[in-house]
Amino acid sequence: MGAALHAAGVSDGHIGLQIVGEGRMRTLNYAARGVDEATDVLAFPIDDQQQDTGPRELGDVFICPEKATDVTEAAVHGALHLCGYDHESDGGEMLELQAKVMASLR
């Protein structure tokens, strides 16, 4: 997650990380997105703007290992979402950055 935050230009902040089973992930996904199935990763941002003092409260990332092909990649993906990236609307910027971060970890 640290590599993803660094790549996104975030040098200070808090992230909550939870590893959850399929049942909990399904409940979270339904509550947040209306999708009644488990997914690999969900991110719930808190701060959407830089603060002048103190670390940012970036938000929470939930990972379901049973659904994730690569738990490390799921963590990177979730961290980038907390930094404001959105692969559904950014024309590929987030997924390109994610690929660069993953390549740097290998």
CNS distance restraints for C-alpha pairs under 8 A (distance, minus, plus):
assign (resid   1 and name CA) (resid   5 and name CA) 6.28 0.50 0.50
assign (resid   1 and name CA) (resid  72 and name CA) 7.98 0.50 0.50
assign (resid   1 and name CA) (resid  75 and name CA) 5.90 0.50 0.50
assign (resid   1 and name CA) (resid  76 and name CA) 5.24 0.50 0.50
assign (resid   1 and name CA) (resid  79 and name CA) 6.02 0.50 0.50
assign (resid   2 and name CA) (resid   6 and name CA) 6.10 0.50 0.50
assign (resid   3 and name CA) (resid   7 and name CA) 6.11 0.50 0.50
assign (resid   3 and name CA) (resid  76 and name CA) 7.81 0.50 0.50
assign (resid   3 and name CA) (resid 101 and name CA) 6.38 0.50 0.50
assign (resid   3 and name CA) (resid 105 and name CA) 7.99 0.50 0.50
assign (resid   4 and name CA) (resid   8 and name CA) 6.19 0.50 0.50
assign (resid   4 and name CA) (resid  76 and name CA) 5.52 0.50 0.50
assign (resid   4 and name CA) (resid  79 and name CA) 6.31 0.50 0.50
assign (resid   4 and name CA) (resid  80 and name CA) 6.25 0.50 0.50
assign (resid   4 and name CA) (resid  98 and name CA) 7.35 0.50 0.50
assign (resid   4 and name CA) (resid 101 and name CA) 6.07 0.50 0.50
assign (resid   5 and name CA) (resid   9 and name CA) 6.26 0.50 0.50
assign (resid   5 and name CA) (resid  10 and name CA) 5.08 0.50 0.50
assign (resid   5 and name CA) (resid  11 and name CA) 6.96 0.50 0.50
assign (resid   5 and name CA) (resid  79 and name CA) 6.62 0.50 0.50
assign (resid   5 and name CA) (resid  80 and name CA) 6.93 0.50 0.50
assign (resid   5 and name CA) (resid  83 and name CA) 7.32 0.50 0.50
assign (resid   6 and name CA) (resid  10 and name CA) 5.50 0.50 0.50
assign (resid   6 and name CA) (resid  11 and name CA) 6.24 0.50 0.50
assign (resid   7 and name CA) (resid  97 and name CA) 7.51 0.50 0.50
assign (resid   7 and name CA) (resid 101 and name CA) 7.10 0.50 0.50
assign (resid   8 and name CA) (resid  80 and name CA) 7.03 0.50 0.50
assign (resid   8 and name CA) (resid  83 and name CA) 6.68 0.50 0.50
assign (resid  10 and name CA) (resid  83 and name CA) 7.56 0.50 0.50
assign (resid  12 and name CA) (resid  54 and name CA) 7.93 0.50 0.50
assign (resid  12 and name CA) (resid  55 and name CA) 5.03 0.50 0.50
assign (resid  12 and name CA) (resid  56 and name CA) 6.50 0.50 0.50
assign (resid  13 and name CA) (resid  55 and name CA) 4.36 0.50 0.50
assign (resid  13 and name CA) (resid  56 and name CA) 4.28 0.50 0.50
assign (resid  13 and name CA) (resid  57 and name CA) 5.69 0.50 0.50
assign (resid  13 and name CA) (resid  58 and name CA) 6.14 0.50 0.50
assign (resid  14 and name CA) (resid  55 and name CA) 6.74 0.50 0.50
assign (resid  14 and name CA) (resid  56 and name CA) 6.15 0.50 0.50
assign (resid  14 and name CA) (resid  57 and name CA) 4.97 0.50 0.50
assign (resid  14 and name CA) (resid  58 and name CA) 5.69 0.50 0.50
assign (resid  14 and name CA) (resid  59 and name CA) 7.17 0.50 0.50
assign (resid  15 and name CA) (resid  57 and name CA) 6.72 0.50 0.50
assign (resid  15 and name CA) (resid  58 and name CA) 5.56 0.50 0.50
assign (resid  15 and name CA) (resid  59 and name CA) 5.32 0.50 0.50
assign (resid  15 and name CA) (resid  60 and name CA) 5.65 0.50 0.50
assign (resid  15 and name CA) (resid  61 and name CA) 7.37 0.50 0.50
assign (resid  16 and name CA) (resid  59 and name CA) 6.16 0.50 0.50
assign (resid  16 and name CA) (resid  60 and name CA) 4.36 0.50 0.50
assign (resid  16 and name CA) (resid  61 and name CA) 6.11 0.50 0.50
assign (resid  17 and name CA) (resid  60 and name CA) 5.75 0.50 0.50
assign (resid  17 and name CA) (resid  61 and name CA) 4.89 0.50 0.50
assign (resid  17 and name CA) (resid  62 and name CA) 5.93 0.50 0.50
assign (resid  17 and name CA) (resid  63 and name CA) 7.76 0.50 0.50
assign (resid  18 and name CA) (resid  60 and name CA) 7.71 0.50 0.50
assign (resid  18 and name CA) (resid  61 and name CA) 6.35 0.50 0.50
assign (resid  18 and name CA) (resid  62 and name CA) 4.85 0.50 0.50
assign (resid  18 and name CA) (resid  63 and name CA) 6.33 0.50 0.50
assign (resid  19 and name CA) (resid  62 and name CA) 5.87 0.50 0.50
assign (resid  19 and name CA) (resid  63 and name CA) 4.95 0.50 0.50
assign (resid  19 and name CA) (resid  64 and name CA) 5.90 0.50 0.50
assign (resid  19 and name CA) (resid  65 and name CA) 7.23 0.50 0.50
assign (resid  20 and name CA) (resid  24 and name CA) 6.10 0.50 0.50
assign (resid  20 and name CA) (resid  25 and name CA) 6.33 0.50 0.50
assign (resid  20 and name CA) (resid  62 and name CA) 6.67 0.50 0.50
assign (resid  20 and name CA) (resid  63 and name CA) 6.05 0.50 0.50
assign (resid  20 and name CA) (resid  64 and name CA) 5.12 0.50 0.50
assign (resid  20 and name CA) (resid  65 and name CA) 7.53 0.50 0.50
assign (resid  21 and name CA) (resid  25 and name CA) 6.24 0.50 0.50
assign (resid  21 and name CA) (resid  64 and name CA) 5.60 0.50 0.50
assign (resid  21 and name CA) (resid  65 and name CA) 7.42 0.50 0.50
assign (resid  21 and name CA) (resid  66 and name CA) 7.18 0.50 0.50
assign (resid  22 and name CA) (resid  26 and name CA) 5.96 0.50 0.50
assign (resid  22 and name CA) (resid  38 and name CA) 5.51 0.50 0.50
assign (resid  22 and name CA) (resid  39 and name CA) 7.83 0.50 0.50
assign (resid  22 and name CA) (resid  64 and name CA) 6.26 0.50 0.50
assign (resid  22 and name CA) (resid  66 and name CA) 6.86 0.50 0.50
assign (resid  22 and name CA) (resid  67 and name CA) 7.53 0.50 0.50
assign (resid  23 and name CA) (resid  27 and name CA) 6.35 0.50 0.50
assign (resid  23 and name CA) (resid  38 and name CA) 7.03 0.50 0.50
assign (resid  24 and name CA) (resid  28 and name CA) 6.22 0.50 0.50
assign (resid  24 and name CA) (resid  38 and name CA) 7.93 0.50 0.50
assign (resid  25 and name CA) (resid  29 and name CA) 5.98 0.50 0.50
assign (resid  25 and name CA) (resid  37 and name CA) 7.76 0.50 0.50
assign (resid  25 and name CA) (resid  38 and name CA) 5.02 0.50 0.50
assign (resid  25 and name CA) (resid  39 and name CA) 6.52 0.50 0.50
assign (resid  25 and name CA) (resid  62 and name CA) 7.61 0.50 0.50
assign (resid  25 and name CA) (resid  63 and name CA) 7.83 0.50 0.50
assign (resid  25 and name CA) (resid  64 and name CA) 6.53 0.50 0.50
assign (resid  26 and name CA) (resid  30 and name CA) 6.11 0.50 0.50
assign (resid  26 and name CA) (resid  35 and name CA) 7.86 0.50 0.50
assign (resid  26 and name CA) (resid  36 and name CA) 6.06 0.50 0.50
assign (resid  26 and name CA) (resid  37 and name CA) 4.73 0.50 0.50
assign (resid  26 and name CA) (resid  38 and name CA) 3.90 0.50 0.50
assign (resid  26 and name CA) (resid  39 and name CA) 6.98 0.50 0.50
assign (resid  27 and name CA) (resid  31 and name CA) 6.16 0.50 0.50
assign (resid  27 and name CA) (resid  36 and name CA) 7.39 0.50 0.50
assign (resid  27 and name CA) (resid  37 and name CA) 7.85 0.50 0.50
assign (resid  27 and name CA) (resid  38 and name CA) 7.65 0.50 0.50
assign (resid  28 and name CA) (resid  32 and name CA) 6.01 0.50 0.50
assign (resid  29 and name CA) (resid  33 and name CA) 5.51 0.50 0.50
assign (resid  29 and name CA) (resid  34 and name CA) 6.58 0.50 0.50
assign (resid  29 and name CA) (resid  35 and name CA) 5.71 0.50 0.50
assign (resid  29 and name CA) (resid  36 and name CA) 6.70 0.50 0.50
assign (resid  29 and name CA) (resid  37 and name CA) 6.83 0.50 0.50
assign (resid  29 and name CA) (resid  38 and name CA) 6.53 0.50 0.50
assign (resid  29 and name CA) (resid  39 and name CA) 7.17 0.50 0.50
assign (resid  29 and name CA) (resid  42 and name CA) 7.44 0.50 0.50
assign (resid  30 and name CA) (resid  34 and name CA) 4.20 0.50 0.50
assign (resid  30 and name CA) (resid  35 and name CA) 4.57 0.50 0.50
assign (resid  30 and name CA) (resid  36 and name CA) 4.93 0.50 0.50
assign (resid  30 and name CA) (resid  37 and name CA) 7.11 0.50 0.50
assign (resid  31 and name CA) (resid  35 and name CA) 7.92 0.50 0.50
assign (resid  38 and name CA) (resid  64 and name CA) 7.86 0.50 0.50
assign (resid  38 and name CA) (resid  67 and name CA) 7.28 0.50 0.50
assign (resid  39 and name CA) (resid  64 and name CA) 6.93 0.50 0.50
assign (resid  39 and name CA) (resid  67 and name CA) 5.95 0.50 0.50
assign (resid  39 and name CA) (resid  68 and name CA) 7.71 0.50 0.50
assign (resid  40 and name CA) (resid  63 and name CA) 5.77 0.50 0.50
assign (resid  40 and name CA) (resid  64 and name CA) 5.07 0.50 0.50
assign (resid  40 and name CA) (resid  65 and name CA) 6.85 0.50 0.50
assign (resid  40 and name CA) (resid  66 and name CA) 7.58 0.50 0.50
assign (resid  40 and name CA) (resid  67 and name CA) 4.66 0.50 0.50
assign (resid  40 and name CA) (resid  68 and name CA) 4.54 0.50 0.50
assign (resid  40 and name CA) (resid  69 and name CA) 7.92 0.50 0.50
assign (resid  40 and name CA) (resid  74 and name CA) 6.82 0.50 0.50
assign (resid  41 and name CA) (resid  61 and name CA) 7.06 0.50 0.50
assign (resid  41 and name CA) (resid  62 and name CA) 5.59 0.50 0.50
assign (resid  41 and name CA) (resid  63 and name CA) 4.55 0.50 0.50
assign (resid  41 and name CA) (resid  64 and name CA) 6.31 0.50 0.50
assign (resid  41 and name CA) (resid  68 and name CA) 7.39 0.50 0.50
assign (resid  41 and name CA) (resid  74 and name CA) 5.83 0.50 0.50
assign (resid  41 and name CA) (resid  75 and name CA) 7.59 0.50 0.50
assign (resid  41 and name CA) (resid  77 and name CA) 7.75 0.50 0.50
assign (resid  41 and name CA) (resid  78 and name CA) 6.44 0.50 0.50
assign (resid  42 and name CA) (resid  61 and name CA) 5.79 0.50 0.50
assign (resid  42 and name CA) (resid  62 and name CA) 5.23 0.50 0.50
assign (resid  42 and name CA) (resid  63 and name CA) 6.71 0.50 0.50
assign (resid  42 and name CA) (resid  78 and name CA) 6.39 0.50 0.50
assign (resid  43 and name CA) (resid  59 and name CA) 7.31 0.50 0.50
assign (resid  43 and name CA) (resid  60 and name CA) 5.75 0.50 0.50
assign (resid  43 and name CA) (resid  61 and name CA) 4.47 0.50 0.50
assign (resid  43 and name CA) (resid  62 and name CA) 6.39 0.50 0.50
assign (resid  43 and name CA) (resid  78 and name CA) 5.21 0.50 0.50
assign (resid  43 and name CA) (resid  79 and name CA) 7.48 0.50 0.50
assign (resid  43 and name CA) (resid  81 and name CA) 6.28 0.50 0.50
assign (resid  43 and name CA) (resid  82 and name CA) 6.39 0.50 0.50
assign (resid  44 and name CA) (resid  59 and name CA) 5.52 0.50 0.50
assign (resid  44 and name CA) (resid  60 and name CA) 5.18 0.50 0.50
assign (resid  44 and name CA) (resid  61 and name CA) 6.43 0.50 0.50
assign (resid  44 and name CA) (resid  82 and name CA) 6.84 0.50 0.50
assign (resid  45 and name CA) (resid  58 and name CA) 5.67 0.50 0.50
assign (resid  45 and name CA) (resid  59 and name CA) 4.26 0.50 0.50
assign (resid  45 and name CA) (resid  60 and name CA) 6.46 0.50 0.50
assign (resid  45 and name CA) (resid  81 and name CA) 7.46 0.50 0.50
assign (resid  45 and name CA) (resid  82 and name CA) 4.92 0.50 0.50
assign (resid  45 and name CA) (resid  83 and name CA) 7.86 0.50 0.50
assign (resid  46 and name CA) (resid  57 and name CA) 6.10 0.50 0.50
assign (resid  46 and name CA) (resid  58 and name CA) 5.40 0.50 0.50
assign (resid  46 and name CA) (resid  59 and name CA) 4.65 0.50 0.50
assign (resid  46 and name CA) (resid  60 and name CA) 7.89 0.50 0.50
assign (resid  46 and name CA) (resid  82 and name CA) 7.84 0.50 0.50
assign (resid  47 and name CA) (resid  56 and name CA) 6.61 0.50 0.50
assign (resid  47 and name CA) (resid  57 and name CA) 5.70 0.50 0.50
assign (resid  47 and name CA) (resid  58 and name CA) 5.41 0.50 0.50
assign (resid  47 and name CA) (resid  59 and name CA) 7.08 0.50 0.50
assign (resid  48 and name CA) (resid  58 and name CA) 7.78 0.50 0.50
assign (resid  48 and name CA) (resid  83 and name CA) 7.80 0.50 0.50
assign (resid  48 and name CA) (resid  84 and name CA) 7.06 0.50 0.50
assign (resid  50 and name CA) (resid  56 and name CA) 7.00 0.50 0.50
assign (resid  51 and name CA) (resid  55 and name CA) 7.47 0.50 0.50
assign (resid  51 and name CA) (resid  56 and name CA) 6.44 0.50 0.50
assign (resid  58 and name CA) (resid  82 and name CA) 5.75 0.50 0.50
assign (resid  58 and name CA) (resid  83 and name CA) 7.13 0.50 0.50
assign (resid  59 and name CA) (resid  82 and name CA) 6.26 0.50 0.50
assign (resid  60 and name CA) (resid  82 and name CA) 7.77 0.50 0.50
assign (resid  61 and name CA) (resid  75 and name CA) 7.37 0.50 0.50
assign (resid  61 and name CA) (resid  78 and name CA) 5.69 0.50 0.50
assign (resid  61 and name CA) (resid  79 and name CA) 7.13 0.50 0.50
assign (resid  62 and name CA) (resid  78 and name CA) 7.87 0.50 0.50
assign (resid  63 and name CA) (resid  68 and name CA) 7.49 0.50 0.50
assign (resid  63 and name CA) (resid  71 and name CA) 7.32 0.50 0.50
assign (resid  63 and name CA) (resid  74 and name CA) 6.76 0.50 0.50
assign (resid  63 and name CA) (resid  75 and name CA) 7.19 0.50 0.50
assign (resid  64 and name CA) (resid  68 and name CA) 6.17 0.50 0.50
assign (resid  65 and name CA) (resid  69 and name CA) 7.69 0.50 0.50
assign (resid  65 and name CA) (resid  70 and name CA) 7.91 0.50 0.50
assign (resid  65 and name CA) (resid  71 and name CA) 6.18 0.50 0.50
assign (resid  68 and name CA) (resid  74 and name CA) 6.63 0.50 0.50
assign (resid  70 and name CA) (resid  74 and name CA) 6.28 0.50 0.50
assign (resid  71 and name CA) (resid  75 and name CA) 6.23 0.50 0.50
assign (resid  72 and name CA) (resid  76 and name CA) 6.31 0.50 0.50
assign (resid  73 and name CA) (resid  77 and name CA) 6.01 0.50 0.50
assign (resid  73 and name CA) (resid  98 and name CA) 7.84 0.50 0.50
assign (resid  73 and name CA) (resid 102 and name CA) 6.77 0.50 0.50
assign (resid  74 and name CA) (resid  78 and name CA) 6.10 0.50 0.50
assign (resid  75 and name CA) (resid  79 and name CA) 6.09 0.50 0.50
assign (resid  76 and name CA) (resid  80 and name CA) 6.23 0.50 0.50
assign (resid  76 and name CA) (resid  98 and name CA) 6.69 0.50 0.50
assign (resid  76 and name CA) (resid 101 and name CA) 7.66 0.50 0.50
assign (resid  76 and name CA) (resid 102 and name CA) 7.80 0.50 0.50
assign (resid  77 and name CA) (resid  81 and name CA) 6.44 0.50 0.50
assign (resid  77 and name CA) (resid  98 and name CA) 6.52 0.50 0.50
assign (resid  78 and name CA) (resid  82 and name CA) 6.41 0.50 0.50
assign (resid  79 and name CA) (resid  83 and name CA) 6.46 0.50 0.50
assign (resid  80 and name CA) (resid  84 and name CA) 6.65 0.50 0.50
assign (resid  80 and name CA) (resid  85 and name CA) 5.63 0.50 0.50
assign (resid  80 and name CA) (resid  94 and name CA) 7.21 0.50 0.50
assign (resid  80 and name CA) (resid  98 and name CA) 7.65 0.50 0.50
assign (resid  81 and name CA) (resid  85 and name CA) 4.82 0.50 0.50
assign (resid  81 and name CA) (resid  86 and name CA) 6.10 0.50 0.50
assign (resid  85 and name CA) (resid  90 and name CA) 7.48 0.50 0.50
assign (resid  85 and name CA) (resid  93 and name CA) 7.94 0.50 0.50
assign (resid  85 and name CA) (resid  94 and name CA) 5.68 0.50 0.50
assign (resid  86 and name CA) (resid  90 and name CA) 5.94 0.50 0.50
assign (resid  86 and name CA) (resid  94 and name CA) 6.37 0.50 0.50
assign (resid  87 and name CA) (resid  91 and name CA) 7.00 0.50 0.50
assign (resid  87 and name CA) (resid  92 and name CA) 6.03 0.50 0.50
assign (resid  87 and name CA) (resid  93 and name CA) 7.01 0.50 0.50
assign (resid  87 and name CA) (resid  94 and name CA) 5.35 0.50 0.50
assign (resid  87 and name CA) (resid  95 and name CA) 6.34 0.50 0.50
assign (resid  90 and name CA) (resid  94 and name CA) 6.95 0.50 0.50
assign (resid  92 and name CA) (resid  96 and name CA) 6.05 0.50 0.50
assign (resid  93 and name CA) (resid  97 and name CA) 6.23 0.50 0.50
assign (resid  94 and name CA) (resid  98 and name CA) 6.05 0.50 0.50
assign (resid  95 and name CA) (resid  99 and name CA) 6.12 0.50 0.50
assign (resid  96 and name CA) (resid 100 and name CA) 6.37 0.50 0.50
assign (resid  97 and name CA) (resid 101 and name CA) 6.19 0.50 0.50
assign (resid  98 and name CA) (resid 102 and name CA) 6.13 0.50 0.50
assign (resid  99 and name CA) (resid 103 and name CA) 6.09 0.50 0.50
assign (resid 100 and name CA) (resid 104 and name CA) 6.24 0.50 0.50
assign (resid 101 and name CA) (resid 105 and name CA) 6.49 0.50 0.50
assign (resid 102 and name CA) (resid 106 and name CA) 6.65 0.50 0.50
